[in-house]
Amino acid sequence: MAETKTKPTSVSVDDFIASVEKPVRRADAATLCDLMARVTGETPTMWGPTIIGFGTYHYRYASGHEGDMCRVGFSPRAANLVLYVGSFPELDSLLGRLGKFKGSKSCLYVNKLADIDLAVLEDIIRRSYEAAR
């Protein structure tokens, strides 16, 4: 079985955020990092080269593949912010109130934080974090 490539690293989250080229994306990343740290009570950790994650959980698929991943996280990519959240019963109704985004239930693509309701995002983060136990 292939080894999971997305693992916690010792890279500095602050240094990574400071290296984000686009000023708006860099500011949004700092805001998201603070928001997720406050909501989860976790210290941010780099997962692989580009994901800032909070907390950890162990997963196992029916295929036998298993590993560890952050409970919630995000990546400030060049094209957009990618938010990694989990599924929970009220997610669909919250996504309907979030604002402008693309994606699925576990991966949200946001152009900029100004496009979404941060109070709704905070609720999504909190519930996702709690569901990923």
Secondary structure, 3 states (H helix, E strand, C coil): CCCCCCCECCCCHHHHHHCCCCHHHHHHHHHHHHHHHHHHCCCCEEECCCEEEECCEEEECCCCCEEEECCEEEEECCCCEEEECCCCCCHHHHHHHHECCEECCCEEEECCHHHECHHHHHHHHHHHHHHCC
